[in-house]
Amino acid sequence: MLIEKYDTTSTFNLINTLRADGIKVLRNDGNYIDIPEDIVEHTEKMCVQKYHTQAFMYDVIDPETKETATLKILDCGFAEVIE
């Protein structure tokens, strides 16, 4: 299972590990893109400044195994991979 593989003790480590393992963000059009280096900072700004919400969730996929999960990023910058 994809979520069991990742440690969420550090958002920085989590995002870098996901990126290093080739995990991709699944876009609405069905295409995959690399997880942006600034995804946490961008999400924090979008939560606080534009949408006034506590979190954004991104569908992520391992292109090799086709396993999917959700990357949840909170307005405080904490990130975790959830089912």
Secondary structure by P-SEA (a helix, b strand, c coil): ccccccccccaaaaaaaaaaabbbbbcccccccccccaaaaaaaaaacccccccbbbbbbbcccccbbbbbbbccccbbbbcc
